[in-house]
Amino acid sequence: MNRSLLLLPLLAILIFVGLSSLFIVDEREKALVLRFGRVVQVQEEPGLAFKAPFIDEVVRYSDLILSRDPDPIRVTPEDQRILIVDAFARYRIENVTKFRQAVGAGGQQNAERSLDLVLDDSIREVLGSVTSNDILSVDRVTLMNRIRDRADARAENLGLTIIDVRLKRTDLPQENQTATFARMIAERDEEAADLRARGREAQQAIQAAADRTVVELESDANRQSLIIRGEADAERNRIFADSFGADPEFFEFYRSMEAYGKSLTPGNSTMVLSPDSEFFNYLKSDQGLAASE
């Protein structure tokens, strides 16, 4: 009985020591076993693990993809137009030993401060080598990839892997927006004035070509009309000559009728002539001169 009473405390101590030497690693985390602050074991696989009881300390870190959203920063691009850049990053603790050595006992809080510095330096370096138009453009994938690669190379010393960096917002500072908008308006006005001047120049060229074409067409039309009129007059004279040559009496009659028509017009019907004037031959008789012979 006395022996059993002595074994119970011993058994309890053994159970307590055994439990103190065991720890469980979740699938969402990685663990370090520290002995007097020095890393003696890295446990990255989930499951049951062992450590020295009472001496070793277990420190756990997340194995998930983490996000960091630092405060917006001022960036000066190549064209000296200051921009406010707001970015965020997704990262993961890749090497827990390096991570512990870099951040110490501060853990996640120290890591975020160090990561913010890495992101700020990478953003300033990449965006400072391009113009503000490149930064403000819709297609910024290349810039974000360059920032990610630079940040990832520097974050390796922290035991981190930068998975992605995104630019959420790139704006002008409030004090510069008015001046920038005014300059943009002036630039657009200048472009519009240049386009209008080119339009007027093109209009004048088109108008001059049209006027020249009109003159050429009118000149050619007048030339053609003169040719046709001359040919018609010649044909008329030929027909008259043929007709008058065939019947001289008809020629005399026709000439007299033309003279009567031109002379006896309204307002000019009073004439003083001798009664035996030849002008009235066809008024006296339809035979003209032949009637008096």
C-alpha atoms as a printed R data frame, in Angstrom:
    type eleno elety resid chain resno       x       y        z
1   ATOM     1    CA   MET     A     1   0.000   0.000    0.000
2   ATOM     2    CA   ASN     A     2   2.792   2.385    0.896
3   ATOM     3    CA   ARG     A     3   4.595   1.460   -2.361
4   ATOM     4    CA   SER     A     4   1.488   2.324   -4.387
5   ATOM     5    CA   LEU     A     5   1.214   5.661   -2.687
6   ATOM     6    CA   LEU     A     6   4.832   6.418   -3.600
7   ATOM     7    CA   LEU     A     7   4.376   5.395   -7.249
8   ATOM     8    CA   LEU     A     8   1.401   7.670   -7.850
9   ATOM     9    CA   PRO     A     9   3.335  10.955   -7.495
10  ATOM    10    CA   LEU     A    10   6.149   9.499   -9.575
11  ATOM    11    CA   LEU     A    11   3.701   8.469  -12.274
12  ATOM    12    CA   ALA     A    12   2.098  11.875  -12.216
13  ATOM    13    CA   ILE     A    13   5.494  13.497  -12.604
14  ATOM    14    CA   LEU     A    14   6.355  11.217  -15.518
15  ATOM    15    CA   ILE     A    15   3.055  11.999  -17.235
16  ATOM    16    CA   PHE     A    16   3.575  15.720  -16.731
17  ATOM    17    CA   VAL     A    17   7.129  15.525  -18.103
18  ATOM    18    CA   GLY     A    18   5.942  13.469  -21.060
19  ATOM    19    CA   LEU     A    19   3.186  15.915  -21.902
20  ATOM    20    CA   SER     A    20   5.610  18.819  -21.565
21  ATOM    21    CA   SER     A    21   7.858  17.256  -24.186
22  ATOM    22    CA   LEU     A    22   5.051  17.004  -26.771
23  ATOM    23    CA   PHE     A    23   3.533  19.699  -28.963
24  ATOM    24    CA   ILE     A    24   1.228  19.705  -31.976
25  ATOM    25    CA   VAL     A    25   1.884  21.665  -35.180
26  ATOM    26    CA   ASP     A    26  -1.227  22.754  -37.092
27  ATOM    27    CA   GLU     A    27  -1.291  22.460  -40.883
28  ATOM    28    CA   ARG     A    28  -1.669  26.253  -41.115
29  ATOM    29    CA   GLU     A    29   1.551  27.023  -39.239
30  ATOM    30    CA   LYS     A    30   5.232  26.353  -38.868
31  ATOM    31    CA   ALA     A    31   7.058  26.019  -35.556
32  ATOM    32    CA   LEU     A    32  10.520  26.648  -34.152
33  ATOM    33    CA   VAL     A    33  11.947  24.994  -31.060
34  ATOM    34    CA   LEU     A    34  14.162  27.417  -29.165
35  ATOM    35    CA   ARG     A    35  16.609  26.553  -26.418
36  ATOM    36    CA   PHE     A    36  17.825  29.566  -24.547
37  ATOM    37    CA   GLY     A    37  16.850  31.705  -27.549
38  ATOM    38    CA   ARG     A    38  18.728  29.573  -30.087
39  ATOM    39    CA   VAL     A    39  16.933  27.590  -32.783
40  ATOM    40    CA   VAL     A    40  17.435  23.856  -32.220
41  ATOM    41    CA   GLN     A    41  14.585  22.443  -34.303
42  ATOM    42    CA   VAL     A    42  12.373  23.483  -37.234
43  ATOM    43    CA   GLN     A    43   8.985  21.808  -37.485
44  ATOM    44    CA   GLU     A    44   7.258  22.587  -40.806
45  ATOM    45    CA   GLU     A    45   5.227  19.401  -41.190
46  ATOM    46    CA   PRO     A    46   1.894  19.256  -39.335
47  ATOM    47    CA   GLY     A    47   1.461  16.689  -36.591
48  ATOM    48    CA   LEU     A    48   2.966  15.668  -33.269
49  ATOM    49    CA   ALA     A    49   6.516  16.769  -32.402
50  ATOM    50    CA   PHE     A    50   8.880  16.519  -29.448
51  ATOM    51    CA   LYS     A    51  11.000  18.964  -27.492
52  ATOM    52    CA   ALA     A    52  13.008  18.990  -24.327
53  ATOM    53    CA   PRO     A    53  10.608  19.653  -21.424
54  ATOM    54    CA   PHE     A    54  11.017  22.800  -19.351
55  ATOM    55    CA   ILE     A    55  14.016  23.910  -21.432
56  ATOM    56    CA   ASP     A    56  12.805  24.295  -24.977
57  ATOM    57    CA   GLU     A    57  10.331  26.903  -26.103
58  ATOM    58    CA   VAL     A    58   8.000  26.486  -29.112
59  ATOM    59    CA   VAL     A    59   7.361  29.560  -31.286
60  ATOM    60    CA   ARG     A    60   4.663  29.307  -33.957
61  ATOM    61    CA   TYR     A    61   4.364  31.272  -37.171
62  ATOM    62    CA   SER     A    62   1.603  31.341  -39.766
63  ATOM    63    CA   ASP     A    63   2.116  29.299  -42.936
64  ATOM    64    CA   LEU     A    64  -0.735  31.085  -44.744
65  ATOM    65    CA   ILE     A    65  -0.491  33.793  -47.399
66  ATOM    66    CA   LEU     A    66  -0.541  37.080  -45.506
67  ATOM    67    CA   SER     A    67  -1.469  40.603  -46.629
68  ATOM    68    CA   ARG     A    68   0.209  43.890  -45.860
69  ATOM    69    CA   ASP     A    69  -1.395  47.243  -46.638
70  ATOM    70    CA   PRO     A    70   1.092  50.014  -45.731
71  ATOM    71    CA   ASP     A    71   0.265  53.699  -45.604
72  ATOM    72    CA   PRO     A    72   0.277  55.660  -48.901
73  ATOM    73    CA   ILE     A    73   3.605  57.225  -49.829
74  ATOM    74    CA   ARG     A    74   4.738  60.151  -51.993
75  ATOM    75    CA   VAL     A    75   6.640  59.150  -55.118
76  ATOM    76    CA   THR     A    76   8.529  61.419  -57.524
77  ATOM    77    CA   PRO     A    77   8.544  59.941  -61.052
78  ATOM    78    CA   GLU     A    78  11.030  60.748  -63.787
79  ATOM    79    CA   ASP     A    79   9.099  63.843  -64.923
80  ATOM    80    CA   GLN     A    80   9.078  65.297  -61.369
81  ATOM    81    CA   ARG     A    81   5.274  65.164  -60.965
82  ATOM    82    CA   ILE     A    82   4.695  64.041  -57.383
83  ATOM    83    CA   LEU     A    83   2.142  61.231  -56.955
84  ATOM    84    CA   ILE     A    84   0.472  59.647  -53.945
85  ATOM    85    CA   VAL     A    85   0.806  55.859  -54.295
86  ATOM    86    CA   ASP     A    86  -1.217  53.380  -52.261
87  ATOM    87    CA   ALA     A    87  -0.150  49.735  -52.625
88  ATOM    88    CA   PHE     A    88  -0.572  46.424  -50.886
89  ATOM    89    CA   ALA     A    89   1.375  43.164  -50.902
90  ATOM    90    CA   ARG     A    90   0.739  39.487  -50.337
91  ATOM    91    CA   TYR     A    91   3.565  37.523  -48.795
92  ATOM    92    CA   ARG     A    92   4.433  34.312  -46.981
93  ATOM    93    CA   ILE     A    93   6.955  33.268  -44.334
94  ATOM    94    CA   GLU     A    94   9.200  30.977  -46.357
95  ATOM    95    CA   ASN     A    95  12.182  30.428  -44.065
96  ATOM    96    CA   VAL     A    96  11.177  30.527  -40.406
97  ATOM    97    CA   THR     A    97  14.782  30.387  -39.202
98  ATOM    98    CA   LYS     A    98  15.756  33.506  -41.166
99  ATOM    99    CA   PHE     A    99  12.500  35.124  -40.141
100 ATOM   100    CA   ARG     A   100  13.245  34.540  -36.449
101 ATOM   101    CA   GLN     A   101  16.777  35.836  -36.791
102 ATOM   102    CA   ALA     A   102  15.574  38.966  -38.657
103 ATOM   103    CA   VAL     A   103  12.638  39.982  -36.495
104 ATOM   104    CA   GLY     A   104  13.643  38.479  -33.165
105 ATOM   105    CA   ALA     A   105  11.060  38.211  -30.435
106 ATOM   106    CA   GLY     A   106   9.025  41.032  -32.019
107 ATOM   107    CA   GLY     A   107   7.496  38.556  -34.450
108 ATOM   108    CA   GLN     A   108   4.779  39.708  -36.818
109 ATOM   109    CA   GLN     A   109   4.852  43.356  -35.726
110 ATOM   110    CA   ASN     A   110   8.586  43.736  -36.384
111 ATOM   111    CA   ALA     A   111   8.200  41.851  -39.663
112 ATOM   112    CA   GLU     A   112   5.494  44.253  -40.891
113 ATOM   113    CA   ARG     A   113   7.642  47.282  -40.132
114 ATOM   114    CA   SER     A   114  10.584  45.769  -42.006
115 ATOM   115    CA   LEU     A   115   8.330  44.728  -44.894
116 ATOM   116    CA   ASP     A   116   6.919  48.265  -45.141
117 ATOM   117    CA   LEU     A   117  10.454  49.612  -45.595
118 ATOM   118    CA   VAL     A   118  11.185  47.024  -48.284
119 ATOM   119    CA   LEU     A   119   7.967  47.873  -50.157
120 ATOM   120    CA   ASP     A   120   8.546  51.638  -49.887
121 ATOM   121    CA   ASP     A   121  12.096  51.375  -51.240
122 ATOM   122    CA   SER     A   122  11.026  49.091  -54.108
123 ATOM   123    CA   ILE     A   123   8.081  51.295  -55.082
124 ATOM   124    CA   ARG     A   124  10.169  54.476  -55.040
125 ATOM   125    CA   GLU     A   125  12.985  52.858  -57.020
126 ATOM   126    CA   VAL     A   126  10.750  51.418  -59.778
127 ATOM   127    CA   LEU     A   127   8.277  54.294  -60.106
128 ATOM   128    CA   GLY     A   128  11.055  56.858  -59.934
129 ATOM   129    CA   SER     A   129  12.506  55.452  -63.181
130 ATOM   130    CA   VAL     A   130   9.359  56.014  -65.296
131 ATOM   131    CA   THR     A   131   7.088  58.955  -66.106
132 ATOM   132    CA   SER     A   132   3.865  59.789  -64.318
133 ATOM   133    CA   ASN     A   133   1.920  58.957  -67.490
134 ATOM   134    CA   ASP     A   134   3.247  55.393  -67.315
135 ATOM   135    CA   ILE     A   135   2.201  55.151  -63.676
136 ATOM   136    CA   LEU     A   136  -1.270  56.607  -64.295
137 ATOM   137    CA   SER     A   137  -1.935  54.445  -67.342
138 ATOM   138    CA   VAL     A   138  -4.393  51.552  -67.233
139 ATOM   139    CA   ASP     A   139  -1.795  48.885  -68.037
140 ATOM   140    CA   ARG     A   140   0.556  48.826  -65.039
141 ATOM   141    CA   VAL     A   141   1.150  45.094  -64.785
142 ATOM   142    CA   THR     A   142   4.794  45.410  -65.842
143 ATOM   143    CA   LEU     A   143   5.481  48.035  -63.169
144 ATOM   144    CA   MET     A   144   3.810  45.981  -60.446
145 ATOM   145    CA   ASN     A   145   5.792  42.891  -61.451
146 ATOM   146    CA   ARG     A   146   9.034  44.870  -61.305
147 ATOM   147    CA   ILE     A   147   8.156  46.123  -57.813
148 ATOM   148    CA   ARG     A   148   7.309  42.590  -56.693
149 ATOM   149    CA   ASP     A   149  10.598  41.176  -58.010
150 ATOM   150    CA   ARG     A   150  12.702  43.865  -56.305
151 ATOM   151    CA   ALA     A   151  10.797  43.545  -53.030
152 ATOM   152    CA   ASP     A   152  11.058  39.750  -53.138
153 ATOM   153    CA   ALA     A   153  14.829  39.908  -53.602
154 ATOM   154    CA   ARG     A   154  15.176  42.182  -50.554
155 ATOM   155    CA   ALA     A   155  12.636  40.347  -48.438
156 ATOM   156    CA   GLU     A   156  14.657  37.144  -48.746
157 ATOM   157    CA   ASN     A   157  16.859  38.388  -45.903
158 ATOM   158    CA   LEU     A   158  13.717  38.484  -43.759
159 ATOM   159    CA   GLY     A   159  12.827  34.907  -44.637
160 ATOM   160    CA   LEU     A   160   9.809  36.150  -46.636
161 ATOM   161    CA   THR     A   161   8.572  35.522  -50.175
162 ATOM   162    CA   ILE     A   162   6.656  38.353  -51.847
163 ATOM   163    CA   ILE     A   163   3.899  36.726  -53.865
164 ATOM   164    CA   ASP     A   164   2.250  39.807  -55.319
165 ATOM   165    CA   VAL     A   165   2.308  43.618  -55.179
166 ATOM   166    CA   ARG     A   166  -0.618  45.712  -56.406
167 ATOM   167    CA   LEU     A   167  -1.019  49.463  -56.873
168 ATOM   168    CA   LYS     A   168  -4.453  50.287  -55.474
169 ATOM   169    CA   ARG     A   169  -4.422  54.014  -56.133
170 ATOM   170    CA   THR     A   170  -2.115  56.549  -57.793
171 ATOM   171    CA   ASP     A   171  -3.288  60.154  -57.409
172 ATOM   172    CA   LEU     A   172  -1.894  63.632  -57.547
173 ATOM   173    CA   PRO     A   173  -1.492  65.465  -54.233
174 ATOM   174    CA   GLN     A   174  -4.435  67.730  -53.523
175 ATOM   175    CA   GLU     A   175  -2.273  70.855  -53.740
176 ATOM   176    CA   ASN     A   176  -1.046  69.888  -57.216
177 ATOM   177    CA   GLN     A   177  -4.333  68.785  -58.760
178 ATOM   178    CA   THR     A   178  -5.553  72.281  -59.683
179 ATOM   179    CA   ALA     A   179  -2.293  73.254  -61.365
180 ATOM   180    CA   THR     A   180  -2.043  69.908  -63.125
181 ATOM   181    CA   PHE     A   181  -5.597  70.079  -64.402
182 ATOM   182    CA   ALA     A   182  -4.993  73.627  -65.655
183 ATOM   183    CA   ARG     A   183  -1.887  72.470  -67.494
184 ATOM   184    CA   MET     A   184  -3.763  69.537  -68.988
185 ATOM   185    CA   ILE     A   185  -6.524  71.904  -70.170
186 ATOM   186    CA   ALA     A   186  -3.929  74.238  -71.706
187 ATOM   187    CA   GLU     A   187  -2.273  71.316  -73.491
188 ATOM   188    CA   ARG     A   188  -5.625  70.145  -74.874
189 ATOM   189    CA   ASP     A   189  -6.479  73.705  -75.972
190 ATOM   190    CA   GLU     A   190  -3.151  73.926  -77.764
191 ATOM   191    CA   GLU     A   191  -3.798  70.604  -79.514
192 ATOM   192    CA   ALA     A   192  -7.291  71.768  -80.488
193 ATOM   193    CA   ALA     A   193  -5.929  75.053  -81.900
194 ATOM   194    CA   ASP     A   194  -3.325  73.130  -83.902
195 ATOM   195    CA   LEU     A   195  -5.988  70.796  -85.276
196 ATOM   196    CA   ARG     A   196  -8.216  73.755  -86.208
197 ATOM   197    CA   ALA     A   197  -5.291  75.461  -87.973
198 ATOM   198    CA   ARG     A   198  -4.576  72.292  -89.927
199 ATOM   199    CA   GLY     A   199  -8.258  72.039  -90.778
200 ATOM   200    CA   ARG     A   200  -8.338  75.607  -92.089
201 ATOM   201    CA   GLU     A   201  -5.199  74.970  -94.122
202 ATOM   202    CA   ALA     A   202  -6.747  71.832  -95.622
203 ATOM   203    CA   GLN     A   203  -9.975  73.735  -96.295
204 ATOM   204    CA   GLN     A   204  -8.122  76.490  -98.134
205 ATOM   205    CA   ALA     A   205  -6.216  73.949 -100.212
206 ATOM   206    CA   ILE     A   206  -9.431  72.112 -101.108
207 ATOM   207    CA   GLN     A   207 -11.208  75.419 -101.886
208 ATOM   208    CA   ALA     A   208  -8.343  76.583 -104.107
209 ATOM   209    CA   ALA     A   209  -8.339  73.283 -105.976
210 ATOM   210    CA   ALA     A   210 -12.112  73.489 -106.396
211 ATOM   211    CA   ASP     A   211 -11.938  77.097 -107.642
212 ATOM   212    CA   ARG     A   212  -9.224  76.163 -110.102
213 ATOM   213    CA   THR     A   213 -11.303  73.248 -111.340
214 ATOM   214    CA   VAL     A   214 -14.348  75.525 -111.742
215 ATOM   215    CA   VAL     A   215 -12.313  78.026 -113.769
216 ATOM   216    CA   GLU     A   216 -10.892  75.260 -115.936
217 ATOM   217    CA   LEU     A   217 -14.323  73.743 -116.504
218 ATOM   218    CA   GLU     A   218 -15.906  77.116 -117.300
219 ATOM   219    CA   SER     A   219 -13.067  78.013 -119.651
220 ATOM   220    CA   ASP     A   220 -13.329  74.702 -121.455
221 ATOM   221    CA   ALA     A   221 -17.130  75.021 -121.599
222 ATOM   222    CA   ASN     A   222 -16.867  78.548 -123.044
223 ATOM   223    CA   ARG     A   223 -14.348  77.354 -125.589
224 ATOM   224    CA   GLN     A   224 -16.570  74.471 -126.581
225 ATOM   225    CA   SER     A   225 -19.624  76.769 -126.777
226 ATOM   226    CA   LEU     A   226 -17.747  79.237 -128.995
227 ATOM   227    CA   ILE     A   227 -16.660  76.423 -131.268
228 ATOM   228    CA   ILE     A   228 -20.192  75.052 -131.463
229 ATOM   229    CA   ARG     A   229 -21.674  78.538 -131.960
230 ATOM   230    CA   GLY     A   230 -19.181  79.294 -134.708
231 ATOM   231    CA   GLU     A   231 -19.887  75.987 -136.399
232 ATOM   232    CA   ALA     A   232 -23.654  76.672 -136.098
233 ATOM   233    CA   ASP     A   233 -23.277  80.188 -137.529
234 ATOM   234    CA   ALA     A   234 -21.236  78.850 -140.378
235 ATOM   235    CA   GLU     A   235 -23.834  76.175 -141.050
236 ATOM   236    CA   ARG     A   236 -26.633  78.775 -140.865
237 ATOM   237    CA   ASN     A   237 -24.824  81.084 -143.279
238 ATOM   238    CA   ARG     A   238 -24.209  78.184 -145.605
239 ATOM   239    CA   ILE     A   239 -27.896  77.252 -145.558
240 ATOM   240    CA   PHE     A   240 -28.901  80.910 -146.105
241 ATOM   241    CA   ALA     A   241 -26.418  81.247 -148.940
242 ATOM   242    CA   ASP     A   242 -27.687  78.074 -150.574
243 ATOM   243    CA   SER     A   243 -31.296  79.178 -150.124
244 ATOM   244    CA   PHE     A   244 -30.759  82.731 -151.297
245 ATOM   245    CA   GLY     A   245 -28.704  81.574 -154.267
246 ATOM   246    CA   ALA     A   246 -31.457  79.203 -155.322
247 ATOM   247    CA   ASP     A   247 -34.164  81.965 -155.243
248 ATOM   248    CA   PRO     A   248 -32.979  85.607 -155.407
249 ATOM   249    CA   GLU     A   249 -36.571  86.873 -155.229
250 ATOM   250    CA   PHE     A   250 -37.051  85.045 -151.875
251 ATOM   251    CA   PHE     A   251 -33.838  86.635 -150.697
252 ATOM   252    CA   GLU     A   252 -35.169  90.116 -151.463
253 ATOM   253    CA   PHE     A   253 -38.479  89.289 -149.760
254 ATOM   254    CA   TYR     A   254 -36.733  87.964 -146.643
255 ATOM   255    CA   ARG     A   255 -34.480  91.018 -146.406
256 ATOM   256    CA   SER     A   256 -37.449  93.342 -146.715
257 ATOM   257    CA   MET     A   257 -39.390  91.498 -143.993
258 ATOM   258    CA   GLU     A   258 -36.429  91.782 -141.646
259 ATOM   259    CA   ALA     A   259 -36.179  95.525 -142.355
260 ATOM   260    CA   TYR     A   260 -39.909  95.996 -141.704
261 ATOM   261    CA   GLY     A   261 -39.653  94.076 -138.433
262 ATOM   262    CA   LYS     A   262 -36.741  96.156 -137.163
263 ATOM   263    CA   SER     A   263 -38.209  99.500 -138.308
264 ATOM   264    CA   LEU     A   264 -41.886  99.189 -137.446
265 ATOM   265    CA   THR     A   265 -41.584  98.617 -133.707
266 ATOM   266    CA   PRO     A   266 -43.645 100.147 -130.889
267 ATOM   267    CA   GLY     A   267 -42.546 103.764 -130.388
268 ATOM   268    CA   ASN     A   268 -40.785 103.860 -133.774
269 ATOM   269    CA   SER     A   269 -43.681 103.520 -136.265
270 ATOM   270    CA   THR     A   270 -43.538 107.047 -137.757
271 ATOM   271    CA   MET     A   271 -41.472 107.257 -140.951
272 ATOM   272    CA   VAL     A   272 -41.162 110.048 -143.567
273 ATOM   273    CA   LEU     A   273 -40.370 108.569 -146.986
274 ATOM   274    CA   SER     A   274 -41.105 109.275 -150.594
275 ATOM   275    CA   PRO     A   275 -44.228 107.420 -151.843
276 ATOM   276    CA   ASP     A   276 -42.211 105.785 -154.608
277 ATOM   277    CA   SER     A   277 -39.456 104.588 -152.217
278 ATOM   278    CA   GLU     A   278 -38.269 101.048 -152.803
279 ATOM   279    CA   PHE     A   279 -38.739 100.417 -149.100
280 ATOM   280    CA   PHE     A   280 -42.452  99.924 -149.629
281 ATOM   281    CA   ASN     A   281 -42.208  97.638 -152.644
282 ATOM   282    CA   TYR     A   282 -43.555  94.580 -150.758
283 ATOM   283    CA   LEU     A   283 -46.190  96.726 -148.996
284 ATOM   284    CA   LYS     A   284 -47.584  97.776 -152.365
285 ATOM   285    CA   SER     A   285 -47.491  94.279 -153.907
286 ATOM   286    CA   ASP     A   286 -46.355  90.800 -152.949
287 ATOM   287    CA   GLN     A   287 -44.312  90.860 -156.179
288 ATOM   288    CA   GLY     A   288 -41.960  93.599 -155.016
289 ATOM   289    CA   LEU     A   289 -39.916  95.090 -157.814
290 ATOM   290    CA   ALA     A   290 -41.377  92.691 -160.314
291 ATOM   291    CA   ALA     A   291 -44.835  94.332 -159.965
292 ATOM   292    CA   SER     A   292 -43.542  97.751 -161.040
293 ATOM   293    CA   GLU     A   293 -41.707  96.516 -164.107
